C-alpha cells in the first residue's frame, strides 16, 4: 500500500507540474525579423535621407493575446533644437507621452506640425526656453520650424509595444511578440503614404513563423525638404543675418 501511495503521489506531482508548465508554453514570445530594401525612383531628385535605416515597423494585435502586452506608460521625451536641426531626427513614443522641445540655439525657433498626426503650433520662442506637446493620439507627426525650412523631424506615437526601428543593414527586429494575429504597418521617410499603406497586411506570428521577409520601399523625392510653412506658403528667401 505504501508503494502504491508513493507511486500515486509521483503521478499527481507530474500532472501538477505539467499543468503548471502549460501556461508557460502558451505564453512563449518570439523575436520577429523584417528586412528593409529602399530604392529611389529615378524620375525624382534623390532625397537627403535615402538609406534603409530609421524605418519603423510595428505590429498591432488583432485579438486578445497571452500574455497581455505590458502597457508602455506615457513618458517624457525630448526633441531638441540644436544647430538648426531636430535632435534626434526620429522619436517613437507611446501614445499619451509628452515631448519637450527645448531651444538650444542662440536664436528663435517656431515649432509646428500641421499634418495627420498631432497638430500643434508652439509659436515663436527664444533661446534656452522650452515648450512641450502631449501626443495623445496614435499617428505620424512631421515636425518643422516656421523660420528655418531645413529643419525637420518625426514623432511616431504608437498604442502597441511591438515595434522596431531598422539598423543600417536594413534589418528590423521586433522583440517579445506573443504568437497571434497582427496587422503589420511600416513608416519610412520620403516614401509616399499610399505606398506605405499598400504594405500593411495581416500576419500570423508563431514560433515557426518569425521571419516576415523583405519589405521593398521606393522613395519619391525629398518630402521632408519640400514642405510649406505653417501658413501653407513657401518659405521666404534666407535673410542676410546669420540666423
C-alpha positions in Angstrom: 0.0 0.0 0.0 2.8 2.4 0.8 4.5 1.8 -2.6 1.1 2.5 -4.2 0.7 5.7 -2.3 4.2 6.8 -3.3 3.5 6.0 -6.9 0.2 7.8 -6.8 1.9 10.9 -5.3 4.5 10.9 -8.0 1.9 10.7 -10.7 -0.1 13.5 -9.1 3.1 15.7 -8.9 3.8 15.0 -12.5 0.3 16.1 -13.5 0.5 19.2 -11.5 3.9 20.1 -13.0 2.5 19.6 -16.5 -0.4 21.8 -15.8 1.8 24.5 -14.2 4.1 24.5 -17.3 1.3 24.6 -19.8 0.7 28.4 -19.4 4.5 29.0 -19.8 4.4 27.2 -23.2 1.4 29.1 -24.3 2.9 32.4 -23.2 6.1 31.9 -25.2 7.2 35.1 -27.0 9.3 35.4 -30.1 11.5 37.9 -31.9 10.2 38.9 -35.3 12.5 39.9 -38.1 11.9 42.0 -41.2 14.3 43.2 -43.9 14.0 46.6 -45.5 15.2 47.4 -49.0 15.0 51.1 -50.1 15.3 52.2 -53.8 14.8 55.6 -55.4 12.5 56.5 -58.2 14.8 57.9 -60.9 12.3 60.5 -62.1 12.7 62.4 -58.8 15.8 64.2 -57.3 17.3 61.9 -54.7 16.4 62.7 -51.1 18.9 63.6 -48.4 17.8 60.6 -46.4 17.6 57.5 -48.6 19.1 54.7 -46.5 17.4 51.6 -45.1 18.0 52.9 -41.5 15.3 54.5 -39.3 12.4 52.7 -40.9 9.8 51.8 -38.3 7.8 48.6 -38.4 5.1 47.9 -35.8 2.6 45.0 -35.1 -0.9 45.8 -33.8 -2.7 42.8 -32.1 -5.9 41.8 -33.9 -7.2 39.9 -30.8 -6.5 39.4 -27.2 -3.1 37.8 -26.8 -1.4 35.9 -24.0 0.5 37.1 -22.2 -1.2 40.5 -22.2 1.3 43.1 -23.5 3.0 45.3 -21.0 1.4 48.7 -21.5 4.0 51.3 -22.2 3.3 54.1 -19.8 3.3 57.6 -21.3 6.7 59.2 -20.6 8.6 62.5 -21.1 10.7 62.6 -24.2 12.9 65.4 -25.7 13.3 66.6 -29.3 15.9 69.3 -29.0 16.6 72.2 -31.5 20.3 72.4 -31.9 22.4 73.8 -34.8 19.2 74.3 -36.8 18.4 70.6 -36.5 15.9 68.4 -34.5 17.9 66.0 -32.3 17.1 63.1 -32.6 15.6 63.2 -36.0 13.1 60.4 -35.2 11.3 59.6 -32.0 8.9 56.7 -31.4 6.8 57.2 -28.2 3.8 55.5 -26.5 0.5 57.3 -27.2 -0.1 59.8 -24.5 3.5 60.7 -24.0 4.8 64.3 -23.8 7.7 65.6 -25.9 9.7 68.6 -24.8 11.1 70.9 -27.5 14.0 72.8 -25.9 15.6 75.6 -27.9 19.3 75.0 -27.5 20.3 77.5 -30.3 21.2 81.2 -29.6 18.2 82.4 -31.7 14.4 82.0 -32.1 12.6 78.9 -33.4 8.9 78.3 -34.2 8.0 74.6 -34.0 4.8 73.3 -35.6 3.1 70.3 -37.1 0.0 70.5 -39.3 -0.2 67.0 -40.7 -2.1 63.8 -40.0 -0.6 63.2 -36.5 -0.7 65.6 -33.7 -1.5 69.2 -35.0 0.1 72.0 -33.0 1.9 75.3 -33.2 4.3 76.3 -30.4 4.7 79.8 -31.7 7.9 81.8 -31.6 10.1 81.2 -28.6 13.6 82.3 -27.6 16.9 80.7 -27.0 17.2 78.4 -23.9 13.5 78.2 -23.4 11.3 75.1 -23.8 7.8 74.1 -24.7 6.1 70.7 -24.7 3.4 68.8 -26.5 1.4 65.8 -25.4 0.9 63.3 -28.3 -2.5 62.0 -27.2 -3.4 60.1 -30.4 -1.7 57.5 -32.5 -0.1 58.7 -35.7 2.8 60.2 -37.6 3.7 63.8 -36.8 6.1 65.7 -39.1 7.8 68.4 -37.1 9.1 71.7 -38.7 10.3 75.1 -37.8 8.5 78.1 -39.4 11.7 80.1 -39.5 14.2 77.5 -40.8 13.0 75.4 -43.7 16.0 73.0 -43.4 14.7 71.7 -40.0 12.6 68.6 -40.0 11.9 65.8 -37.5 9.4 63.0 -37.0 7.4 61.8 -33.9 5.6 58.5 -34.2 3.1 57.8 -31.4 2.0 54.1 -31.1 -0.5 52.3 -29.0 1.3 49.0 -29.4 4.6 48.0 -27.6 5.5 45.7 -30.6 7.7 47.8 -32.8 11.3 48.1 -34.1 13.5 50.5 -35.9 15.8 49.4 -38.7 19.5 49.3 -38.4 22.0 50.4 -41.1 21.8 46.9 -42.5 18.0 47.3 -43.1 17.1 44.7 -40.5 14.2 45.4 -38.1 13.8 43.2 -35.0 10.5 43.4 -33.1 11.2 41.7 -29.7 9.0 39.8 -27.3 6.0 39.2 -29.6 3.4 36.6 -28.3 2.1 34.3 -31.0 -1.1 35.5 -32.7 -2.6 37.6 -35.5 -1.2 41.1 -36.1 -1.6 44.0 -38.5 1.9 44.9 -39.8 2.4 48.6 -40.5 5.5 50.5 -41.7 6.8 54.0 -41.9 9.8 55.3 -43.9 10.9 58.8 -44.7 10.3 60.1 -48.2 8.0 57.1 -49.1 4.5 58.2 -50.2 1.7 57.3 -47.7 -0.2 55.3 -50.3 2.8 53.1 -50.9 3.3 52.6 -47.2 -0.4 51.7 -46.8 -0.1 49.2 -49.5 2.5 47.3 -47.5 0.2 46.9 -44.5 -1.2 43.4 -44.0 -2.3 40.8 -41.5 0.5 38.5 -40.4 0.4 35.3 -38.2 3.2 35.1 -35.7 4.2 31.8 -34.2 7.5 30.1 -33.1 7.7 28.7 -36.7 6.9 32.0 -38.4 9.1 34.8 -37.1 10.7 35.9 -40.4 8.3 38.3 -42.3 10.6 38.5 -45.4 11.6 41.7 -47.2 9.7 45.0 -47.5 10.7 46.9 -50.7 10.3 50.6 -50.4 10.6 53.2 -53.1 11.3 56.9 -52.3 9.7 59.6 -54.4 11.6 62.8 -53.8 12.6 64.5 -50.6 9.2 65.0 -49.0 10.7 66.5 -45.8 12.7 69.1 -47.7 9.9 70.4 -49.9 7.3 71.2 -47.2 5.5 74.5 -46.8 5.4 76.8 -43.8 2.6 76.8 -41.2 0.6 79.2 -43.4 0.6 76.8 -46.3 3.0 79.0 -48.2 6.6 78.8 -49.5 9.3 79.9 -47.1 10.8 83.3 -47.6 14.3 83.5 -49.1 17.0 83.3 -46.4 17.7 86.6 -44.6 21.1 88.2 -44.7 21.6 87.8 -41.0 23.3 84.5 -39.7 20.0 83.2 -38.2 
